[in-house]
């Protein structure tokens, strides 16, 4: 496990060191593991990834 503060510090460093003004996003999952994940969590993560990609590509829902 990683101490959550380390992830937040890393994201803050990325935010401070980048050349543009876009935000750095960090997805945190409580009680996560490297093993089995319930289907609803898998679906939620994939939905987040697609929403992020579509928003950054400028693709809007019909």
N, CA, C and O atoms as a GROMACS GRO file, in nm:
protein
  248
    1UNK      N    1   0.084  -0.119   0.000
    1UNK     CA    2   0.000   0.000   0.000
    1UNK      C    3   0.087   0.124   0.000
    1UNK      O    4   0.200   0.125   0.051
    2UNK      N    5   0.032   0.227  -0.058
    2UNK     CA    6   0.100   0.357  -0.064
    2UNK      C    7   0.027   0.452   0.029
    2UNK      O    8  -0.096   0.455   0.032
    3UNK      N    9   0.103   0.528   0.104
    3UNK     CA   10   0.043   0.630   0.190
    3UNK      C   11  -0.024   0.731   0.098
    3UNK      O   12   0.041   0.783   0.008
    4UNK      N   13  -0.153   0.762   0.118
    4UNK     CA   14  -0.223   0.854   0.026
    4UNK      C   15  -0.152   0.988   0.007
    4UNK      O   16  -0.156   1.046  -0.101
    5UNK      N   17  -0.089   1.036   0.111
    5UNK     CA   18  -0.019   1.163   0.102
    5UNK      C   19   0.089   1.164  -0.006
    5UNK      O   20   0.116   1.268  -0.066
    6UNK      N   21   0.153   1.049  -0.030
    6UNK     CA   22   0.257   1.040  -0.131
    6UNK      C   23   0.198   1.066  -0.270
    6UNK      O   24   0.257   1.137  -0.352
    7UNK      N   25   0.082   1.009  -0.296
    7UNK     CA   26   0.016   1.029  -0.426
    7UNK      C   27  -0.024   1.175  -0.443
    7UNK      O   28  -0.010   1.231  -0.552
    8UNK      N   29  -0.074   1.236  -0.336
    8UNK     CA   30  -0.114   1.377  -0.343
    8UNK      C   31   0.007   1.467  -0.366
    8UNK      O   32   0.000   1.563  -0.443
    9UNK      N   33   0.118   1.436  -0.300
    9UNK     CA   34   0.241   1.514  -0.319
    9UNK      C   35   0.291   1.500  -0.463
    9UNK      O   36   0.334   1.598  -0.524
   10UNK      N   37   0.285   1.378  -0.516
   10UNK     CA   38   0.330   1.354  -0.653
   10UNK      C   39   0.245   1.434  -0.751
   10UNK      O   40   0.298   1.498  -0.842
   11UNK      N   41   0.113   1.431  -0.734
   11UNK     CA   42   0.024   1.506  -0.822
   11UNK      C   43   0.051   1.656  -0.810
   11UNK      O   44   0.049   1.728  -0.911
   12UNK      N   45   0.076   1.704  -0.690
   12UNK     CA   46   0.105   1.847  -0.670
   12UNK      C   47   0.236   1.886  -0.737
   12UNK      O   48   0.246   1.995  -0.794
   13UNK      N   49   0.336   1.799  -0.731
   13UNK     CA   50   0.463   1.826  -0.798
   13UNK      C   51   0.445   1.831  -0.949
   13UNK      O   52   0.498   1.920  -1.015
   14UNK      N   53   0.369   1.736  -1.004
   14UNK     CA   54   0.340   1.738  -1.147
   14UNK      C   55   0.268   1.867  -1.186
   14UNK      O   56   0.301   1.928  -1.287
   15UNK      N   57   0.173   1.907  -1.105
   15UNK     CA   58   0.095   2.029  -1.132
   15UNK      C   59   0.186   2.151  -1.133
   15UNK      O   60   0.175   2.237  -1.220
   16UNK      N   61   0.275   2.159  -1.037
   16UNK     CA   62   0.363   2.275  -1.025
   16UNK      C   63   0.468   2.281  -1.136
   16UNK      O   64   0.508   2.390  -1.178
   17UNK      N   65   0.513   2.164  -1.183
   17UNK     CA   66   0.624   2.160  -1.279
   17UNK      C   67   0.581   2.160  -1.426
   17UNK      O   68   0.667   2.168  -1.514
   18UNK      N   69   0.453   2.150  -1.453
   18UNK     CA   70   0.413   2.145  -1.594
   18UNK      C   71   0.409   2.284  -1.655
   18UNK      O   72   0.399   2.385  -1.585
   19UNK      N   73   0.417   2.288  -1.788
   19UNK     CA   74   0.424   2.415  -1.860
   19UNK      C   75   0.287   2.474  -1.891
   19UNK      O   76   0.278   2.592  -1.926
   20UNK      N   77   0.181   2.395  -1.880
   20UNK     CA   78   0.048   2.447  -1.913
   20UNK      C   79  -0.034   2.467  -1.785
   20UNK      O   80   0.013   2.437  -1.675
   21UNK      N   81  -0.156   2.517  -1.802
   21UNK     CA   82  -0.239   2.545  -1.684
   21UNK      C   83  -0.348   2.440  -1.664
   21UNK      O   84  -0.441   2.462  -1.586
   22UNK      N   85  -0.338   2.327  -1.732
   22UNK     CA   86  -0.438   2.222  -1.715
   22UNK      C   87  -0.418   2.151  -1.581
   22UNK      O   88  -0.305   2.138  -1.535
   23UNK      N   89  -0.526   2.105  -1.520
   23UNK     CA   90  -0.512   2.038  -1.391
   23UNK      C   91  -0.453   1.898  -1.406
   23UNK      O   92  -0.466   1.834  -1.510
   24UNK      N   93  -0.389   1.853  -1.301
   24UNK     CA   94  -0.344   1.714  -1.292
   24UNK      C   95  -0.450   1.641  -1.212
   24UNK      O   96  -0.485   1.683  -1.101
   25UNK      N   97  -0.501   1.533  -1.266
   25UNK     CA   98  -0.606   1.458  -1.199
   25UNK      C   99  -0.550   1.333  -1.135
   25UNK      O  100  -0.460   1.268  -1.190
   26UNK      N  101  -0.603   1.300  -1.020
   26UNK     CA  102  -0.561   1.182  -0.946
   26UNK      C  103  -0.685   1.104  -0.907
   26UNK      O  104  -0.777   1.159  -0.846
   27UNK      N  105  -0.688   0.977  -0.942
   27UNK     CA  106  -0.803   0.893  -0.906
   27UNK      C  107  -0.763   0.809  -0.785
   27UNK      O  108  -0.664   0.735  -0.789
   28UNK      N  109  -0.839   0.820  -0.679
   28UNK     CA  110  -0.810   0.748  -0.555
   28UNK      C  111  -0.921   0.646  -0.531
   28UNK      O  112  -1.039   0.679  -0.539
   29UNK      N  113  -0.881   0.525  -0.503
   29UNK     CA  114  -0.978   0.420  -0.474
   29UNK      C  115  -0.952   0.368  -0.333
   29UNK      O  116  -0.845   0.315  -0.304
   30UNK      N  117  -1.051   0.384  -0.248
   30UNK     CA  118  -1.038   0.335  -0.111
   30UNK      C  119  -1.050   0.183  -0.109
   30UNK      O  120  -1.127   0.125  -0.186
   31UNK      N  121  -0.976   0.121  -0.024
   31UNK     CA  122  -0.979  -0.025  -0.005
   31UNK      C  123  -0.950  -0.098  -0.135
   31UNK      O  124  -1.008  -0.204  -0.161
   32UNK      N  125  -0.861  -0.043  -0.216
   32UNK     CA  126  -0.823  -0.109  -0.341
   32UNK      C  127  -0.720  -0.216  -0.314
   32UNK      O  128  -0.656  -0.219  -0.209
   33UNK      N  129  -0.704  -0.304  -0.411
   33UNK     CA  130  -0.603  -0.409  -0.399
   33UNK      C  131  -0.558  -0.449  -0.539
   33UNK      O  132  -0.610  -0.399  -0.639
   34UNK      N  133  -0.461  -0.538  -0.546
   34UNK     CA  134  -0.411  -0.586  -0.674
   34UNK      C  135  -0.485  -0.710  -0.719
   34UNK      O  136  -0.458  -0.763  -0.827
   35UNK      N  137  -0.577  -0.757  -0.640
   35UNK     CA  138  -0.649  -0.879  -0.672
   35UNK      C  139  -0.787  -0.853  -0.727
   35UNK      O  140  -0.807  -0.764  -0.810
   36UNK      N  141  -0.882  -0.929  -0.680
   36UNK     CA  142  -1.020  -0.922  -0.726
   36UNK      C  143  -1.082  -0.787  -0.696
   36UNK      O  144  -1.060  -0.730  -0.588
   37UNK      N  145  -1.159  -0.735  -0.791
   37UNK     CA  146  -1.238  -0.614  -0.770
   37UNK      C  147  -1.380  -0.643  -0.815
   37UNK      O  148  -1.400  -0.708  -0.917
   38UNK      N  149  -1.478  -0.596  -0.741
   38UNK     CA  150  -1.616  -0.616  -0.782
   38UNK      C  151  -1.642  -0.551  -0.919
   38UNK      O  152  -1.579  -0.452  -0.954
   39UNK      N  153  -1.734  -0.609  -0.993
   39UNK     CA  154  -1.765  -0.562  -1.128
   39UNK      C  155  -1.803  -0.415  -1.130
   39UNK      O  156  -1.765  -0.343  -1.222
   40UNK      N  157  -1.878  -0.369  -1.031
   40UNK     CA  158  -1.919  -0.228  -1.031
   40UNK      C  159  -1.800  -0.134  -1.022
   40UNK      O  160  -1.803  -0.025  -1.078
   41UNK      N  161  -1.694  -0.173  -0.951
   41UNK     CA  162  -1.574  -0.088  -0.942
   41UNK      C  163  -1.498  -0.088  -1.074
   41UNK      O  164  -1.444   0.015  -1.115
   42UNK      N  165  -1.493  -0.203  -1.140
   42UNK     CA  166  -1.426  -0.212  -1.270
   42UNK      C  167  -1.500  -0.123  -1.370
   42UNK      O  168  -1.437  -0.048  -1.445
   43UNK      N  169  -1.632  -0.131  -1.372
   43UNK     CA  170  -1.713  -0.050  -1.463
   43UNK      C  171  -1.694   0.098  -1.433
   43UNK      O  172  -1.682   0.179  -1.526
   44UNK      N  173  -1.692   0.136  -1.306
   44UNK     CA  174  -1.674   0.276  -1.268
   44UNK      C  175  -1.538   0.329  -1.315
   44UNK      O  176  -1.529   0.442  -1.363
   45UNK      N  177  -1.434   0.248  -1.302
   45UNK     CA  178  -1.301   0.292  -1.345
   45UNK      C  179  -1.296   0.309  -1.497
   45UNK      O  180  -1.243   0.408  -1.546
   46UNK      N  181  -1.351   0.214  -1.570
   46UNK     CA  182  -1.352   0.223  -1.716
   46UNK      C  183  -1.435   0.343  -1.762
   46UNK      O  184  -1.396   0.413  -1.855
   47UNK      N  185  -1.547   0.368  -1.696
   47UNK     CA  186  -1.630   0.484  -1.730
   47UNK      C  187  -1.553   0.613  -1.706
   47UNK      O  188  -1.562   0.706  -1.787
   48UNK      N  189  -1.479   0.622  -1.596
   48UNK     CA  190  -1.397   0.740  -1.569
   48UNK      C  191  -1.292   0.760  -1.678
   48UNK      O  192  -1.270   0.872  -1.723
   49UNK      N  193  -1.227   0.651  -1.720
   49UNK     CA  194  -1.123   0.660  -1.822
   49UNK      C  195  -1.181   0.708  -1.956
   49UNK      O  196  -1.123   0.794  -2.021
   50UNK      N  197  -1.296   0.652  -1.995
   50UNK     CA  198  -1.358   0.694  -2.120
   50UNK      C  199  -1.405   0.839  -2.112
   50UNK      O  200  -1.387   0.914  -2.208
   51UNK      N  201  -1.465   0.877  -2.001
   51UNK     CA  202  -1.512   1.015  -1.986
   51UNK      C  203  -1.396   1.113  -1.995
   51UNK      O  204  -1.407   1.218  -2.058
   52UNK      N  205  -1.284   1.079  -1.933
   52UNK     CA  206  -1.165   1.164  -1.938
   52UNK      C  207  -1.114   1.176  -2.082
   52UNK      O  208  -1.086   1.286  -2.130
   53UNK      N  209  -1.102   1.061  -2.150
   53UNK     CA  210  -1.050   1.062  -2.287
   53UNK      C  211  -1.142   1.141  -2.380
   53UNK      O  212  -1.095   1.224  -2.458
   54UNK      N  213  -1.271   1.116  -2.372
   54UNK     CA  214  -1.366   1.185  -2.460
   54UNK      C  215  -1.367   1.336  -2.434
   54UNK      O  216  -1.372   1.415  -2.528
   55UNK      N  217  -1.363   1.375  -2.307
   55UNK     CA  218  -1.362   1.518  -2.274
   55UNK      C  219  -1.237   1.586  -2.328
   55UNK      O  220  -1.244   1.699  -2.377
   56UNK      N  221  -1.123   1.519  -2.319
   56UNK     CA  222  -0.999   1.579  -2.366
   56UNK      C  223  -0.985   1.577  -2.518
   56UNK      O  224  -0.906   1.653  -2.574
   57UNK      N  225  -1.060   1.491  -2.584
   57UNK     CA  226  -1.062   1.489  -2.730
   57UNK      C  227  -1.169   1.581  -2.786
   57UNK      O  228  -1.180   1.599  -2.908
   58UNK      N  229  -1.249   1.640  -2.698
   58UNK     CA  230  -1.354   1.732  -2.740
   58UNK      C  231  -1.477   1.663  -2.797
   58UNK      O  232  -1.556   1.725  -2.868
   59UNK      N  233  -1.493   1.534  -2.766
   59UNK     CA  234  -1.608   1.459  -2.816
   59UNK      C  235  -1.723   1.474  -2.717
   59UNK      O  236  -1.707   1.447  -2.598
   60UNK      N  237  -1.837   1.516  -2.767
   60UNK     CA  238  -1.955   1.537  -2.683
   60UNK      C  239  -2.059   1.429  -2.711
   60UNK      O  240  -2.065   1.377  -2.823
   61UNK      N  241  -2.138   1.397  -2.613
   61UNK     CA  242  -2.246   1.300  -2.632
   61UNK      C  243  -2.352   1.360  -2.723
   61UNK      O  244  -2.377   1.481  -2.718
   62UNK      N  245  -2.415   1.277  -2.808
   62UNK     CA  246  -2.518   1.330  -2.899
   62UNK      C  247  -2.641   1.378  -2.826
   62UNK      O  248  -2.736   1.425  -2.889
   0.00000   0.00000   0.00000
